[in-house]
Amino acid sequence: MESDSETHSGEDTTPDDWMDLAVDSPADSPAATQKPSEKEDFKLSLITWNVDGLDLEKRPERSIGLVKYLNLYNPDVVFLQELVPPYVQFLKEQLVNYLMIEGGRKGCFTGMLLKKLRVKLVESEIVAYPTTKMMRNLLVTQVIVNGQKLCLMTSHLESCKENTAERLNQLHVVKRRFKCAPDDVTVVFGGDTNLRDAEVPKVGLPATVCDVWERLGKQEHCRYTWDTTTNTNKKASFPVRFRFDRIYLRPAVRHGVPHLAPDHMALVGLEKLDCGRYTSDHWGIYCTFSAE
């Protein structure tokens, strides 16, 4: 399987409609005011979000909405899908306390934001999906958080019902990455999987890997991440609800290494912005983990 490593630098493309936009960081956020030294235990906070960067309607306003949510929740790690170069440039300018790792430079692609004070990047890699027709890939980073090794992965798996076979091929790639990770490494995957529930058993994830939403009790309030019954960005003519966006976790299993477990999940982006649209046609997922 082909893979290659790339640096996290990208194209500096900023259209005129982004030039004068700025977002204030909410200093009164509890997460923002908490010093890293106060977090003695092994903890991790994460957001994964398909930001629908290809949708041009109110995109600058929606990008501001994203930044405000990230400032509010102050996650250690952010997985992003459907980024485009001008969106990436805007995030780099606004979120200077994060390191941006890009999964591509053309079209739409994935990315990761790593909080500089909490997450130390060791290396990053872009793993190709050899048979994708949509320029999809797997973005992988090796990082250190509180002295613990983590492998972070994000992807936007092949879209549309008719592309089930290719989507499952891509899930097999993710599965192999889970299986081959060293036993002292915690592995977290998050992204827009486009998976239907019936598709996952056809691949069969390792027993050591959990679907975080399922592990937390299959809470109905954070089940559907693409929901045209409430999200009007796509102006769908019929109601559709899917759990496309997912987070999978494989804790480190070596004796003496902290065992990370999920303890909270919530959907974000549920509020309509002043521009009359939501931040994305997808809801984001906010999740926290702590050592058992």
C-alpha positions in Angstrom: 0.0 0.0 0.0 1.4 3.3 -1.1 2.2 5.9 1.5 4.3 9.1 1.6 5.2 11.7 4.2 4.6 15.4 3.7 5.3 18.4 5.8 2.5 20.4 7.4 3.0 23.5 5.3 0.4 24.5 2.7 -0.5 27.0 0.1 -0.9 30.6 1.4 -4.1 31.4 -0.5 -6.4 34.1 1.0 -9.3 35.5 -1.0 -10.4 39.0 -0.5 -13.5 38.1 1.4 -11.3 36.6 4.2 -8.8 39.4 4.5 -10.6 41.6 7.0 -12.1 38.9 9.1 -10.9 38.4 12.7 -12.2 36.5 15.7 -11.7 37.4 19.3 -10.8 34.5 21.6 -13.1 34.2 24.6 -10.7 34.6 27.5 -13.5 33.7 30.0 -13.9 30.1 28.7 -13.1 27.6 31.5 -11.0 25.6 29.2 -9.1 28.6 27.9 -8.2 29.7 31.4 -7.0 26.3 32.6 -3.2 26.1 32.6 -1.6 23.0 31.1 0.2 22.4 34.4 -3.1 21.9 36.2 -3.9 18.8 34.1 -1.9 16.2 36.0 -3.7 13.2 34.6 -3.6 11.8 31.1 -6.5 13.6 29.4 -7.5 14.4 25.9 -10.1 16.6 24.3 -11.0 16.3 20.6 -13.3 17.8 18.0 -13.9 16.2 14.6 -15.9 18.1 12.0 -16.6 18.1 8.3 -16.6 21.9 7.7 -18.1 21.7 4.1 -15.5 24.1 2.7 -16.7 23.5 -0.8 -19.9 25.3 -0.1 -19.3 28.9 -1.0 -22.5 30.3 0.5 -21.6 32.4 3.5 -18.3 30.5 3.8 -16.4 33.3 5.5 -19.1 33.8 8.1 -19.2 30.0 8.6 -15.5 29.9 9.0 -15.7 32.5 11.8 -18.4 30.3 13.4 -16.0 27.4 13.4 -13.2 29.5 15.0 -15.6 30.6 17.7 -16.6 27.1 18.5 -12.9 26.0 18.7 -12.1 28.9 21.0 -15.0 28.0 23.2 -14.3 24.3 23.5 -10.5 24.7 23.3 -9.8 21.1 22.3 -6.3 19.6 22.3 -6.9 18.1 18.9 -9.2 19.0 16.0 -9.9 16.7 13.0 -11.2 18.6 10.0 -12.6 17.3 6.7 -13.6 19.1 3.4 -11.0 21.8 3.9 -10.0 24.1 1.0 -6.8 26.2 0.8 -8.4 29.6 1.7 -10.2 28.0 4.7 -6.9 26.6 5.9 -5.1 29.9 5.6 -7.8 31.6 7.6 -7.6 29.0 10.3 -3.8 29.4 10.5 -4.2 33.1 10.9 -6.9 32.9 13.6 -5.7 29.9 15.6 -2.1 30.7 16.3 -2.0 28.4 19.3 -2.5 25.4 17.1 -0.3 23.7 14.6 -2.0 22.9 11.3 -1.2 19.6 9.6 -2.7 19.3 6.1 -3.8 16.2 4.3 -3.6 17.8 0.9 -3.1 21.0 -1.0 -5.6 20.9 -3.9 -9.3 20.4 -4.1 -10.8 19.6 -0.7 -8.8 17.6 1.9 -8.5 16.8 5.6 -6.4 18.5 8.3 -5.5 18.4 11.9 -5.1 21.1 14.5 -2.7 20.3 17.4 -2.6 22.5 20.4 1.0 23.6 20.7 1.1 23.7 24.5 -0.4 20.3 24.9 0.4 18.1 21.9 4.0 17.5 20.6 4.2 16.4 17.0 6.7 13.6 16.3 5.8 13.0 12.6 3.0 13.1 10.1 2.1 10.9 7.2 -0.4 10.9 4.3 -1.5 7.3 3.5 -2.9 6.9 0.0 -6.1 5.0 -0.8 -5.0 3.5 -4.1 -8.4 3.1 -5.7 -10.2 6.2 -4.6 -12.0 8.2 -7.2 -12.5 11.2 -4.9 -8.8 12.0 -3.9 -9.4 10.6 -0.4 -6.6 9.6 1.9 -5.7 8.9 5.5 -3.9 11.6 7.5 -1.8 10.1 10.3 0.2 11.8 13.0 2.4 10.5 15.8 2.2 12.8 18.9 3.1 13.0 22.5 0.5 14.2 25.1 1.5 14.3 28.8 4.4 12.0 28.0 2.2 9.4 26.4 2.4 8.2 22.8 -0.7 8.7 20.6 -1.4 7.9 16.9 -4.0 10.3 15.6 -5.8 9.5 12.3 -8.5 11.3 10.3 -10.1 10.7 6.9 -13.0 11.5 4.7 -14.1 8.1 3.4 -15.6 7.7 -0.1 -19.0 9.4 -0.3 -22.4 8.2 -1.6 -24.2 4.9 -1.2 -23.1 3.5 -4.5 -19.4 3.7 -3.4 -19.8 1.2 -0.5 -17.1 -1.1 -1.9 -14.4 1.6 -2.1 -15.5 2.9 1.3 -14.9 -0.5 2.9 -11.5 -0.8 1.2 -10.6 2.4 2.9 -11.9 1.2 6.2 -9.7 -1.8 5.8 -6.7 0.5 5.6 -7.7 2.2 8.8 -8.2 -1.2 10.4 -4.7 -2.3 9.5 -3.3 0.9 11.1 -5.1 0.1 14.3 -3.8 -3.5 14.3 -0.2 -2.6 13.6 0.2 0.2 16.2 2.6 -0.7 19.0 0.9 -1.8 22.3 2.2 1.3 24.2 0.4 3.7 21.8 -3.1 5.0 22.1 -4.8 5.2 18.7 -7.7 7.6 17.9 -9.4 7.8 14.6 -12.1 10.4 13.8 -13.7 11.8 10.7 -16.5 11.8 8.2 -16.7 8.1 7.5 -19.8 8.1 5.3 -20.4 4.7 6.9 -23.8 3.1 7.2 -24.2 0.9 10.2 -24.6 -2.3 8.1 -21.3 -1.7 6.4 -19.0 -1.8 9.5 -19.4 -5.6 10.3 -18.3 -6.4 6.7 -14.9 -5.1 7.7 -14.9 -6.1 11.3 -12.8 -3.8 13.4 -10.4 -5.4 16.0 -11.8 -6.3 19.4 -9.5 -3.8 21.0 -11.1 -0.9 19.0 -14.3 0.7 20.3 -16.8 3.0 18.6 -16.8 5.8 21.1 -20.5 6.6 20.6 -21.4 3.0 21.3 -19.1 2.8 24.3 -20.8 5.8 25.9 -24.2 4.2 25.7 -25.5 5.1 22.2 -26.9 8.4 23.4 -29.6 9.5 21.1 -28.9 13.2 21.4 -25.5 12.8 19.7 -26.4 10.0 17.3 -27.0 11.7 13.9 -24.2 14.0 12.6 -25.8 14.6 9.2 -29.4 15.4 9.8 -31.5 17.3 7.2 -34.5 17.3 9.5 -32.8 20.1 11.5 -29.8 21.3 9.5 -31.0 23.4 6.6 -27.7 24.2 4.9 -28.3 21.8 2.0 -32.0 22.6 1.6 -32.8 18.9 1.2 -36.2 18.1 -0.2 -36.5 15.0 1.9 -35.5 14.1 5.5 -32.2 12.1 5.9 -30.4 11.3 9.1 -27.0 9.4 9.3 -24.2 8.9 11.8 -21.6 9.6 9.2 -19.1 11.2 11.6 -17.5 8.8 14.0 -14.7 8.4 16.5 -12.9 5.1 17.1 -10.4 4.4 20.0 -7.9 1.7 20.6 -6.3 2.3 24.1 -2.7 1.4 24.8 -2.7 -2.2 26.1 0.8 -2.5 27.5 1.0 -2.9 31.3 2.0 0.3 33.0 0.8 2.5 30.2 -2.3 4.7 31.0 -5.5 3.2 29.5 -7.4 6.0 27.8 -11.2 5.8 27.9 -14.0 8.1 26.6 -16.0 9.9 29.2 -18.1 12.5 27.3 -19.5 13.2 23.8 -21.6 16.0 22.5 -22.6 17.5 19.1 -21.4 21.0 18.3 -22.5 23.5 15.7 -26.2 23.1 16.5 -26.9 26.8 16.6 -27.7 28.8 13.5 -25.3 31.6 12.9 -26.3 35.3 12.4 -25.8 34.9 8.7 -28.8 32.4 8.7 -26.7 29.3 8.1 -25.1 26.7 10.3 -21.3 26.3 10.5 -21.5 23.2 8.3 -24.1 20.8 6.9 -22.5 18.3 9.4 -22.6 18.7 13.2 -19.2 18.4 14.8 -18.4 16.0 17.6 -16.8 17.1 20.8 -15.3 14.2 22.9 -13.2 14.0 26.0 -11.1 11.1 27.2 -9.3 10.4 30.5 -7.1 7.6 31.9 -9.0 4.8 33.7 
